[in-house]
Structures are given as C-alpha cells and as structure tokens.
Amino acid sequence: MNKEVLVSKATKKNWKRLNVDSTELQKRLSKRANKRFSKKTFIPIEYFSNSKNLEILEEILNYSKDIKTTIYSLGINLLCANNLLNSDNPYITEILNEFHKGEPDERLLKINLPSEEKDFLGIVYQSLLSEGTKNQKGSYYTPQKIINDIDFNPKSDMKFLDPCCGTGSFLLFAADKIKNPQNIFGCDLDNTACFIAKINLIIKYKNIKFRPNILNCDFLLADNIKDKFDIIGTNPPWGAVTNAKYKLKFPQIKSGETYSYFLYKAEKYLKNNGEMFFVLPESIMNVKLHADIREFILKTFEISKIIISGRAFSGVLSNTVTLSLIKKQNKNNNIIIKKDDKILNIKQKFYLNNINCNFSVLDNKDANIIEKIYSLPHKKLDKNSIWAIGIVTGNNSKYISENSFGGEKIYSGKNITYEGISDTNKYINYQRKNFQQTAPDEIYRAKEKLVYKFISRKPVFAYDEKQRLFLNSANILIPKLKGYTIKEVMAFLNSELFEYIYLKKFNEIKILKGNLMELPFPKAFENTNKITNENIFEIFNLTPDEINHIKSELLRYN
C-alpha cells in the first residue's frame, strides 16, 4: 500500500505550498503511516489464561517457520493430543488438506502444548502477525476477561453467530453452553484464523462428528448465510481499511467505519428479542462521526448494558466498550453502565435527546439535573460567534524558538489557566505565508477575545486583550451572545456547572466547538460584575442537594 493514501489531499497541498523537501516529506509520511506499516510483533499477554505458558510460546516463536506451517503443525499437535487425528471423523482430514499441502514441522509436533488455554493456537497466531498486519486488518482478538464480563448465557438449543470470528474466542464461549456444534456459526476473511477456529471447535466437541460452520468469507458482502440467530457476539475490526463496495452496500452508514457496517448488517440476522454483543472502541460513545450508528442502535435495540473496560488489547491505545443489545424497541429501558467498580443506570430515552445521540456516561440523577438545567429558557453560542484555531506552523521546531530576536511571544494551550494567561518563553517570527494554516489577522489581533485549551476534558477559558498569538493547541472564541459581555460568557464557560455539563454530556478529551455550542446560557440573566460558581447554580434554580451532587461528581473526575 502506498503510504501517501493515508494523508489527506489538503495536508499534502499545504506541504507542497510550504516547500516541504522530499526527506522531510518521507519522515512525515512515515509518522502518519504509523502502525499500519510496522514490522514489529508483540505477544498478546491479555489473551493468556495462565501466564506461565509464555515460556512454551517463546519456545515456538524461537524456531517457527512460516506462519502457515507453524499453525498447521501445531493444529496437528493439538489434534493428536486429543486423540482426534486418526479418529473416524472424516472432516478432520478435509480441513487439514484444505488449509495446507506441505509437511508439518517435526519439532512443533513434539512440543507439549498447554491444555488449559482455550485458544493457544490463536495466541501463537497473534504473536506471529506483525503490528502493521494487525492494524490494517483490525485484527485484535478478544481477551477472555472481556467475554466473561459480558455475562451472556445462551440456552443449549440456541443458534449463535460471530460474523468476524477470528480464531473463535466467542465461538468457544458459546460452545460451553450450546450442545449442538451445528448451531454455532462463524465468518472471517482470514483463512488461517478460520482454520484455527475449526480446530478449536473440533477439539471442544471431540465426541461429535461434524464439520464446523466456519465460513472463510467477507460477512459484509456475503449472502450465503440463510439462518437467523438467537445470539450474535463479536469483536469486529476497528478502523480497518475498508472496501469501497461497503459504501455502496450500506449507504445508511455515512461514517465509513467498518464496525458500524458489521453492526448494521448483523441486525438483519438476529431474531426478534435476540441478543447481540459488540466489543468496540470507546469512540462509539460520543464521537460525532459515529452519530449514524448510535441513532440506528437507539431506534432498533433496547440497550441492556454498556461495559467500559479501559485498554484491553496489547498495542491498542483505545479504551474498550462492550454493548449488549436486545432486538426490540423500548425507549423507557433502563441501561446499566459498568465502569471500573461503579454501576450506573440511565434511561435510554435520554440518549435520543442528546446531541448526535451521544451515549453519555451518567446515571438517572445526573440526567434529571441536566434536563432541569436545559428546561430553563436559554440561548446558545452559535455560528454568529467567531471561532478560530491557533496557528498551525507545519513545523514548530523550525518556526518556534526561545530566542526573542526578531519575533514575538507565542502561547499555547498549556499557558491558558482559569487565572489568566501565563507567561511563555517561546517566540515566533510571524510571517503568515510560511505557515500551514492560520486564521485571519483580525481574529488574532482582536481588541478582546477568549482563548481555550483544545486538549482538555473540561473547558478552561482565558481573556486576552493584548492581541497575543497562540498555537493550535489553543482555540479562539469571540462570542456574540445578546445580553452578555465577553467576560460574562467566560464566567459561565469556566463555571463548575458548565464543567459538570461538559463532562457528563460529552465526556471528550477535546474541547470541541460543536459541544460548546450546546451549552445553555440563561435568557433571563441579569448582568452583574460578580458572577460566581454559586450564583450560577442559583440562576439555574438548583437545590442544595443537586449542587452537592455536582460538586462531588467533579471531585471524582478531578
């Protein structure tokens, strides 16, 4: 794959305008390519049941041949250990021959493989794949802890599907309860993963002669599944490079996100009142890009549970969320949210009223307080206000220095505090034509403006009347809100109440313009030079109990 496809046309255009030389260009492309082209491998420790088996894995990795021969040899090893290789199940020979025509590695046949690992072949396969391959495929297999936390309990006669089954971690979990292996179905694009899933199921049901229903196909484009299922459970690819055909097949999904396609199509195969479990990145909760799939979920399913698990996968920085969904419409449903050791309850209808249908992490008490706040007649910051980002130099090391000669001070997000703008020792020679992106000078040099941290969980605004310059870690707002002075707007934005609203409704690590435009400024506000946290609470008619709850929640976040 050409690395340049990962860079937007606008970015490349800016680089060209700035005369970025070829050496620097390759360096930037390399950074952008990031994990997609990494040759590194790493061991998925979280996938082990017993970490002592790491020694056996390392022995295998030290002298393994190509991936296919290694997996084939270990598959035969496991079948032999379970007395299945020469059994009267005719499908075993078929499965082996379909996967590999070569000879097994004799050394790998003799290793004593751990019997307590549900999917040791999957661990080996994940350890052999490069980080780049995993990233491009979105291929990170589900740790047992994530599956255990889901707590789904299929009945023995139910039908189960994993539409991107990998090596079969969800399938094996379903197999603990489902008696008939022919009621378990899986699909995956990866032929090696499908082979491992088949071996795993044959060993799981060692006393039954059957051919596993594992299809090596693209579930999103396939039409060869005719069944409907009681339960669908999966960990679909996250942000994998998508096929252009998906956009044509699923025009309802505007985001182009792979896991959204899987969720949308999987619903068609789920029986009414059937359950569906999807392991997803935390971005599903509140990122605007995924508003389409959130709206689909809210209108199609009863959300029974949301489990927020933190970082669950080696080599993946995203936090993990598991959605438990029931195919029926019940907007009065009470959703259980599990995060850390805390359990929250929230009515599903609250999400439908959220901007972009955000899945806010809050309970019914928070929801009632927020609804009370928004019930007060209010106005919002809108597009009549002036919004801008700070200077994007395109190369800070080139244009920013600690030498004041010929330059002026340049500030960043870290200089913005509730107390004001702290001093800086950074300088810039402000020549607009040299920089990648700038706002109009009249914004930077406005008589007065507000600046705010961009990377932050809570709004932090400062007032600037000195026409200072800021880098793009700070954003700029010149509010146009009738009845409010610029400092009064800042007082509300910096208040504990607005911090609480922002944390509860949006739960972002960035302060986004679209979210700020949803904050409620009361219409009946009486101008005063002494705006405090306490009288802002009073303006919104909040009770002492509600105020104490808000303050205690802020202490928990901070």
Secondary structure as UniProt FT lines:
FT   HELIX           3..6
FT   HELIX           9..17
FT   TURN            18..19
FT   HELIX           22..33
FT   HELIX           34..37
FT   HELIX           45..47
FT   HELIX           51..53
FT   HELIX           54..63
FT   HELIX           67..81
FT   TURN            82..83
FT   TURN            85..86
FT   HELIX           90..99
FT   HELIX           106..110
FT   TURN            118..119
FT   HELIX           120..128
FT   HELIX           131..137
FT   HELIX           144..150
FT   TURN            156..157
FT   STRAND          160..162
FT   TURN            163..164
FT   TURN            166..168
FT   HELIX           169..175
FT   TURN            176..177
FT   HELIX           181..183
FT   STRAND          184..188
FT   HELIX           191..204
FT   TURN            205..207
FT   STRAND          213..216
FT   TURN            219..221
FT   STRAND          229..234
FT   HELIX           244..249
FT   TURN            251..252
FT   HELIX           258..266
FT   HELIX           267..269
FT   STRAND          270..281
FT   HELIX           282..284
FT   TURN            285..286
FT   HELIX           288..290
FT   HELIX           291..300
FT   STRAND          302..310
FT   TURN            314..315
FT   STRAND          320..326
FT   TURN            331..332
FT   STRAND          334..339
FT   TURN            340..341
FT   STRAND          342..347
FT   HELIX           348..352
FT   HELIX           355..357
FT   HELIX           364..375
FT   STRAND          378..379
FT   TURN            383..384
FT   STRAND          386..389
FT   STRAND          391..392
FT   HELIX           396..399
FT   STRAND          400..401
FT   TURN            405..406
FT   STRAND          408..411
FT   HELIX           413..415
FT   STRAND          416..417
FT   TURN            418..419
FT   STRAND          420..421
FT   STRAND          427..428
FT   HELIX           432..434
FT   HELIX           441..444
FT   STRAND          449..453
FT   STRAND          461..464
FT   STRAND          469..471
FT   TURN            472..473
FT   STRAND          474..478
FT   TURN            482..483
FT   HELIX           486..493
FT   HELIX           496..505
FT   HELIX           513..516
FT   TURN            517..518
FT   STRAND          521..522
FT   TURN            523..524
FT   HELIX           533..539
FT   TURN            540..541
FT   HELIX           544..557
//
